[in-house]
Amino acid sequence: MAWLIGFFAITFNILMIYPNILNIKRSPITFVGIMNKTLVILVGIGDFLMGGYLLAIAIIDRYYGSTYCINQAKWLSSSYCAVLGVLSTIGSQLSLFSMTVLSLTRLIGIINAMKSSFYNSRTICAYVVGVITLVSIFSFTIAIIPLAPSFEDFFVNGIRYEDSNLFVGLPDKCTHFEVLQQYYGRTRGTASDLSWETIIKLVEGMFSTDNVSYRKVHFYGNDGVCLFKYFVSPTDPQRIYSWLILSINFTCFIVITVSYVFINVASLDQGKNLSHIQHISKRNRRMQRKISIIIATDFCCWVPFVIICMLHSLSILDATPWYGLFSIVILPINSVINPLLYDNTILTIFGKLYQNCCNAIYNRVTCCFANRFR
């Protein structure tokens, strides 16, 4: 499944990004026109990154195969897993933030349709550069903060020791605390009071060798798919950060939904006044269908996910076995659907292919009948 979704996500988004980059200069020099093209490109870039992440995960899965259990600790603490985690987070946040700003931009275009022409080209460029910069910085910051050394006490899940029979697997702070208490005697405080830097120094003091070989299990090493840690328990030190980002994402979903509902209402009002003009009525119906699909797909993607995360965090159910399903199918599926909803390029290409196939079949059948009755 990861191969399939990853392939279509990359292919569809390339087909969406490339024509929009070529056509951005031909767009009307209006705030809404330029912003619309730019944000559609950003959505495509974010979804393209998600497609790349899925293909990389599929390749890693094929590479390890039946030996994954043996290499699990090595993989979860590897820099490759961290890179994939950052890649997927940047991709998902870039796409979501761009869709949010895009919905607001289209709403502004509907409400103030006549005002967009008053923006001069320099003002439009400043807005576009500002939006691209802010969306990119926010997405990158959210992805990279969990890997910052300054915050390791909040985001490091454990440590993998390469040559040690004392610490097996990926011991967390509680496991270290118990071992250190037995070795050094009773210590003050609790496991959460110890920093990872202190733990490493105490562990090094237990061995005669100068250096203890180890690797920290980073934030994205919580599962084999190396995704952002949304499923947190009440005792996880990173639960506040995870819930903060989840709340931001859910707020984005609400903004997108409300914006498109207002756009839909505005188009219905316009349709009543201009119902006698056939092409405008048909265009409004197409837009209403597309808006309904956008809201429905975002709802099916985010609302069940947020509910499951909440139930898991409250220890009402253990959603850990579902992590692979959400990370490989539920969340990334929008990366395939978005190019079909936010741009007409792919639908136009498929429409032409379908038309050509129908014409070819029709010509072939006509030719066969003509030869038979000649």
C-alpha positions in Angstrom: 0.0 0.0 0.0 2.8 2.4 0.8 4.4 1.8 -2.6 1.0 2.6 -4.3 0.1 5.7 -2.4 3.7 7.0 -2.5 3.9 6.5 -6.3 0.6 8.3 -7.0 1.4 11.1 -4.6 4.7 11.8 -6.3 3.3 11.5 -9.8 0.1 13.5 -9.3 1.9 16.3 -7.5 4.6 16.6 -10.1 1.9 16.8 -12.7 0.3 19.6 -10.6 3.4 21.6 -9.6 5.1 21.8 -13.0 2.3 23.4 -15.1 1.5 25.8 -12.2 5.1 27.0 -12.1 5.0 27.6 -15.8 1.6 29.3 -15.7 2.2 31.5 -12.7 3.6 34.4 -14.9 0.4 34.2 -17.1 -1.9 34.5 -14.1 -3.8 37.8 -13.6 -1.7 40.2 -11.6 -4.2 40.1 -8.7 -3.6 39.2 -5.1 -6.0 36.2 -5.2 -4.8 35.0 -8.6 -1.0 34.9 -7.7 -1.6 33.7 -4.1 -3.9 30.9 -5.4 -1.2 29.6 -7.8 1.6 29.9 -5.3 -0.3 28.2 -2.5 -1.4 25.3 -4.8 2.3 24.8 -5.7 3.2 24.8 -1.9 0.4 22.2 -1.3 1.9 20.1 -4.1 5.4 20.4 -2.7 4.2 19.3 0.8 2.3 16.3 -0.7 5.3 15.4 -2.9 7.5 15.2 0.2 4.9 12.9 1.8 5.0 10.7 -1.3 8.8 10.6 -1.0 8.5 9.6 2.6 6.1 6.8 1.8 8.4 5.4 -0.9 11.4 5.6 1.4 9.5 3.7 4.1 8.5 1.0 1.6 12.1 0.7 0.4 13.3 0.3 4.1 10.6 -2.2 4.8 11.7 -4.3 1.8 15.4 -3.9 2.7 15.0 -5.2 6.3 12.2 -7.7 5.6 12.2 -10.5 8.1 15.3 -9.2 9.9 13.5 -6.0 11.1 13.0 -7.3 14.6 16.7 -7.9 15.0 17.6 -4.5 13.6 14.7 -2.6 15.2 16.7 -0.8 17.9 19.4 0.1 15.4 16.8 1.6 13.0 14.8 3.5 15.6 17.9 5.2 16.8 19.4 5.9 13.4 19.7 9.3 11.7 17.9 7.9 8.6 14.8 7.4 10.7 15.1 11.0 12.0 15.5 12.4 8.5 12.3 10.5 7.3 10.5 11.9 10.4 11.5 15.4 9.6 10.6 14.9 5.9 7.1 13.6 6.6 6.4 16.3 9.2 7.6 19.1 7.0 5.5 17.7 4.1 2.3 17.3 6.1 2.5 20.6 7.9 3.5 22.5 4.7 0.5 21.0 2.9 -1.9 21.7 5.7 -0.8 25.3 6.4 -0.9 26.0 2.7 -4.4 24.6 2.3 -5.5 26.8 5.3 -4.0 30.0 3.9 -5.4 29.0 0.4 -9.0 28.6 1.9 -8.7 32.0 3.5 -7.3 33.6 0.3 -10.2 32.2 -1.7 -12.7 33.5 1.0 -11.1 36.9 0.8 -11.4 36.8 -3.0 -15.1 35.9 -2.7 -15.9 38.6 -0.1 -13.8 41.4 -1.6 -13.9 40.5 -5.2 -13.6 44.0 -6.4 -10.7 45.0 -4.1 -8.1 42.5 -5.3 -7.3 44.8 -8.3 -6.1 47.6 -6.1 -2.9 45.7 -5.0 0.1 46.6 -7.1 2.7 44.1 -8.2 5.2 44.9 -5.5 2.6 44.5 -2.7 1.5 41.2 -4.2 5.1 39.9 -4.4 5.7 41.0 -0.8 2.6 39.1 0.4 3.6 36.0 -1.6 7.2 35.9 -0.4 5.9 36.6 3.2 3.4 33.7 3.0 5.9 31.3 1.5 8.5 32.2 4.2 6.2 32.0 7.1 4.6 28.7 6.1 8.0 27.1 5.3 9.5 28.4 8.6 6.6 27.1 10.7 6.6 23.7 9.0 10.4 23.3 9.4 10.4 24.5 13.0 7.7 22.1 14.0 9.7 19.2 12.5 13.1 20.1 13.8 12.4 21.2 17.4 12.1 17.6 18.7 15.7 16.9 17.5 17.2 20.0 19.1 19.8 19.0 21.7 18.5 21.7 24.1 15.2 19.8 24.3 16.4 16.3 24.5 15.0 15.7 28.0 11.5 16.3 26.5 11.9 14.3 23.3 14.5 11.6 23.7 12.7 8.3 24.3 15.6 6.1 25.4 19.2 5.1 24.6 20.6 2.2 22.6 23.9 0.8 23.9 25.9 -1.0 21.2 28.1 -3.2 23.4 26.4 -3.7 26.7 24.8 -6.6 28.4 23.6 -4.5 31.3 21.2 -2.3 29.2 19.2 -4.3 26.7 16.9 -2.9 24.1 16.0 0.8 24.4 16.0 1.6 28.1 14.2 4.8 29.1 14.8 7.0 32.1 12.9 4.8 34.6 15.0 1.7 33.6 18.2 3.8 33.9 17.1 5.1 37.3 16.6 1.6 38.7 20.0 0.3 37.5 21.8 3.5 38.7 20.1 3.2 42.1 21.3 -0.4 42.5 24.9 0.5 41.5 25.3 3.9 43.2 22.9 3.3 46.1 19.8 5.3 46.9 19.6 8.6 45.0 17.5 11.7 45.6 14.5 12.6 43.4 12.8 10.5 40.7 13.7 9.3 37.2 12.2 12.4 35.6 14.5 14.6 37.6 17.6 13.2 35.9 18.7 14.7 32.7 20.1 12.5 29.9 23.4 14.2 30.2 23.6 13.2 33.8 22.5 9.7 33.1 25.2 9.3 30.4 27.9 10.5 32.8 26.7 8.1 35.6 26.6 5.2 33.1 30.1 6.0 31.9 31.2 5.9 35.5 30.0 2.3 35.8 32.4 1.0 33.2 36.2 0.9 33.2 36.4 1.9 29.5 36.7 5.6 28.7 33.9 5.8 26.2 30.5 4.0 26.2 29.1 3.6 22.7 25.5 4.6 22.6 22.9 6.3 20.4 19.8 8.2 21.6 16.4 7.2 20.5 15.0 10.4 19.1 11.4 11.7 19.0 10.7 10.1 15.6 12.0 6.7 16.8 8.8 6.0 18.6 7.7 3.6 15.9 9.1 1.8 12.9 7.4 4.2 10.4 9.3 7.2 12.0 6.3 9.5 12.1 5.5 12.4 14.3 4.6 11.0 17.8 0.8 11.8 17.9 0.0 8.8 20.1 1.2 9.8 23.5 0.4 8.5 26.9 -0.2 10.6 30.1 3.4 9.9 31.2 5.2 10.9 28.0 7.2 14.0 28.5 6.5 15.1 24.9 2.7 14.9 25.3 2.3 18.7 25.6 4.1 19.3 22.4 2.3 16.6 20.5 -1.1 17.9 21.7 -0.1 21.5 20.8 0.7 20.5 17.2 -2.4 18.3 17.0 -4.5 21.2 18.3 -3.0 23.5 15.6 -3.7 21.0 12.9 -7.3 20.5 14.1 -7.7 24.3 14.1 -6.5 24.4 10.6 -9.1 21.9 9.6 -11.8 24.0 11.3 -10.6 27.1 9.4 -10.6 25.3 6.1 -14.1 23.9 6.7 -15.6 27.2 7.8 -14.0 29.1 4.9 -15.3 26.7 2.3 -18.7 26.7 3.9 -18.8 30.5 3.5 -17.6 30.2 -0.1 -20.3 27.6 -0.8 -23.0 29.9 0.7 -21.7 32.8 -1.4 -21.7 30.8 -4.6 -25.3 29.6 -3.8 -26.4 33.3 -3.4 -24.7 34.2 -6.6 -26.3 31.2 -8.4 -29.8 32.4 -7.4 -29.2 35.8 -8.9 -27.6 34.4 -12.0 -29.5 31.2 -12.5 -30.5 32.3 -16.0 -26.9 32.2 -17.1 -26.2 28.6 -17.9 -22.4 28.5 -17.8 -22.3 30.4 -14.4 -24.8 28.0 -12.9 -22.8 25.0 -14.2 -19.6 26.4 -12.8 -21.2 27.1 -9.4 -22.5 23.5 -9.2 -19.0 22.1 -10.0 -17.5 24.3 -7.3 -20.0 23.2 -4.8 -19.3 19.6 -5.5 -15.6 20.2 -5.2 -16.0 22.1 -1.9 -18.2 19.2 -0.5 -15.4 16.7 -1.4 -12.7 18.9 0.1 -14.6 19.2 3.4 -15.5 15.4 3.4 -12.0 14.2 2.8 -10.5 16.5 5.4 -13.1 15.4 7.9 -12.5 11.7 7.3 -8.8 12.2 7.6 -8.5 14.4 10.7 -11.5 14.0 12.9 -11.2 10.2 13.5 -7.4 10.6 13.9 -7.9 13.4 16.6 -10.5 11.3 18.4 -8.2 8.2 18.4 -5.3 10.3 19.7 -7.5 11.7 22.5 -8.7 8.3 23.5 -5.1 6.9 23.5 -3.8 9.8 25.5 -6.6 9.3 28.1 -5.7 5.6 28.3 -9.2 4.7 27.3 -7.8 2.5 24.5 -4.4 1.4 23.2 -4.2 2.7 19.6 -0.6 1.7 19.1 -1.4 -1.2 16.7 -3.3 1.3 14.5 -0.3 3.6 14.1 0.8 2.0 10.9 -2.7 2.3 9.3 -2.9 6.0 10.1 0.6 6.8 9.1 0.7 4.8 5.8 -3.0 5.1 4.6 -5.3 7.5 6.5 -3.1 10.6 6.7 -1.1 10.3 3.5 -4.1 9.6 1.3 -4.9 13.3 1.1 -1.5 13.7 -0.7 -3.1 11.7 -3.6 -6.5 13.4 -3.4 -5.3 17.0 -3.1 -3.9 17.4 -6.6 -7.3 16.3 -7.9 -9.2 18.8 -5.8 -7.0 21.9 -5.8 -6.0 21.9 -9.5 -7.6 20.8 -12.8 -4.4 19.7 -14.6 -4.6 16.0 -13.7 -8.3 15.8 -14.4 -7.7 17.5 -17.8 -5.0 15.0 -18.6 -7.2 12.0 -17.6 -10.1 13.6 -19.6 -7.9 13.8 -22.7 -6.7 10.3 -22.3 -10.2 9.0 -21.8 -11.4 10.9 -24.9 -8.5 9.6 -27.0 -9.2 6.0 -25.8 -12.9 6.3 -26.6 -12.1 7.8 -30.1 -9.6 5.0 -30.8 -12.1 2.3 -29.7 -14.9 3.9 -31.7 -12.6 4.2 -34.8 -11.5 0.6 -34.5 -15.1 -0.7 -34.1 -16.3 1.5 -37.0 -13.5 0.2 -39.2 -14.3 -3.4 -38.3 -17.9 -3.0 -39.2 -17.1 -1.2 -42.4 -14.8 -4.0 -43.5 -17.3 -6.7 -42.6 -20.2 -5.2 -44.6 -18.1 -4.0 -47.6 
